[in-house]
Amino acid sequence: MYNAAFGVWAGFWPQSFFTHFDLPAPNYPALWSCLGMVVGVYALGYAYAARYLDRAWPFIAIGLLGKLLGPAGWVVTVASGEWPVRTLTLIVFNDVIWWLPFSLFLIDGTRAGAALRRAAPPVCAVLNLLAMLAMAVWLRFGTELVSEPADRIGYITAHATVWRAGWCLWIAAAISLVAFYAWWAGHLRDSAWTIVAVAVAAAGLVCDLAGESLLIGWLPHDYARLAPLATQLTGTAANGLYTLGGAMLTLLTPSLGRRMRALTWAVWAAGAAVTVSTLGGAPLAIAVSTTALFALFCPWVLLLGRALRAAPILRS
């Protein structure tokens, strides 16, 4: 669906990408239209792979190769000065977001695949802890916790590498969270609600990556307009959807003990507090609720992982 939509967008509106990313109009827009058609054709291969999973390996392997080469070409293009870093959003959604699911599909059934499945809870906990530490040590100086916008802009300008690296950690943490949700759902009874819960979290990931790609690629350019948008995308939309998806999975997990269930709902209450405080534009409340959320979340992931491994998998 993504490839088909991108193909239509790039094929019929080739100038749109360059307008959106504030780039000079291309001399030959037909080349971008042709690229759109190539991406759109991939949709046929992916649709076939989704329909016939036992024959999907070659399609996904070719797709993963393209999604590795694309970012490599982007790095070269940005390093040469032809494209600005703000075009990162294109690479995140065209390529980076697919690395993990494509790779996991290709190694499914192997020892490496089994090891990665077992590692889902600790990897999620560690990456989210590192992301929170990056916020506390580096990133907070460019956020609304600093009262003067000029001071935020000055910090981001002077510490561009650290700023971008810190938000890359948040991207990795977000992807690991949705991967953990999928692992959690794998221990539950097959149902439409289980799929909906993971889909809700995946929608949160889309919002998260959109906001974080703005923070990495655009700021401090047009700070007054883009920084509040990025904050709402990550803190309100993404966090709210993660919380909703997690609450749904909690209701679908009857094997949780009383203490584990209480801790789980405490995590979602903290998540809801982050969403409400971000929506209300209260920086201090955001900081307090976010600290509470991650203080609960990181050990909770490990404890829930242990609890789920000990319980029988509820497959229909």
Protein Blocks (a to p, Z undefined) as FASTA:
>chain_A
ZZmmmmmmmmmmmmlmmmmnopacdfblmlmmmmmmmmmmmmmmmmmmmmmmmlmmmmmm
mmmmmmmmmmmmmmmmmmnomacfklmmmmmmmmmmmmmmmmmmmmgoiaklmmmmmmmm
mmmmmmmmmmmmmmmmmmmmmmmklmblklmmmmmmmmmmmmmmmmmmmmmmmmmmmmmm
mmmmmmpccdfklmmmmmmmmmmmmmmmmmmmmmmmmpmghklmmmmmmmmmmmmmmmmm
mmmmmmmmmmmmmkbcfklmmmmmmmmmmmmmmmmmmmnopaklmmmmmmmmmmmmmmmm
mmmmmmmmmpccddZZ
